[in-house]
Amino acid sequence: MTLLFTPEELLQYLYKETSPEKSAAIEAALRDDWTLREKLEVLQSSTEGLDTALESPRMEVVLRVMNYARETVADSV
């Protein structure tokens, strides 16, 4: 019997946020269910690169934010 796992549960497994019991159940299901393996692979590929910044903001934008913050603090004092 194949257990059904939600995408949320697979994401929790992917980020090692599941209990040891749930992790064991998912791993057992992954060995037997190729569609579940494919779903996990899709989640893995879609989450790659989320932890890395793609671009940095322009210095002009950073300076504007800093100036705005400085003015806001000065106005509130």
C-alpha positions in Angstrom: 0.0 0.0 0.0 1.4 3.4 -1.0 0.9 6.2 1.4 0.0 9.6 0.1 2.3 12.5 1.0 1.4 16.1 0.4 3.9 18.5 -1.3 4.2 20.3 2.0 5.3 17.0 3.7 7.8 16.4 0.9 9.2 19.9 1.4 9.5 19.3 5.1 11.3 16.1 4.3 13.6 17.9 1.9 14.5 20.5 4.5 14.9 17.8 7.2 11.9 19.1 9.2 10.0 15.8 9.5 10.0 13.5 12.5 12.2 10.4 12.3 9.1 8.3 11.9 7.7 10.4 9.0 11.2 10.5 7.4 11.4 6.7 7.5 7.9 6.4 6.0 8.7 8.8 3.2 12.0 7.0 2.5 10.2 3.7 2.3 7.6 5.1 0.0 10.4 6.7 -2.2 11.9 3.3 -2.7 8.7 1.8 -4.0 6.9 4.7 -5.7 8.6 6.2 -8.8 5.9 9.0 -9.1 6.7 10.1 -5.5 10.4 10.1 -6.4 9.7 12.3 -9.4 7.6 14.7 -7.3 10.5 15.0 -4.9 12.9 15.6 -7.7 10.7 18.4 -9.1 10.6 20.0 -5.6 14.4 19.6 -5.3 15.0 21.3 -8.6 12.6 24.1 -8.0 14.2 24.9 -4.6 17.8 24.9 -5.8 19.1 28.4 -5.8 16.6 29.8 -3.3 19.4 30.2 -0.7 21.6 32.2 -3.1 21.1 35.8 -4.2 20.8 36.3 -7.9 21.7 39.9 -8.0 22.6 42.8 -5.7 20.7 46.0 -5.6 22.3 49.0 -7.3 24.3 51.3 -4.9 21.9 54.2 -5.7 19.0 52.2 -4.4 20.8 51.3 -1.2 21.8 54.9 -0.6 18.2 56.1 -1.1 16.9 53.6 1.4 19.7 54.6 3.9 18.9 58.3 3.4 15.2 57.7 3.8 15.8 55.8 7.0 18.1 58.5 8.3 15.5 61.2 7.6 12.7 59.2 9.2 14.7 58.7 12.4 15.7 62.5 12.4 12.0 63.5 12.0 10.8 61.2 14.8 13.3 62.6 17.3 
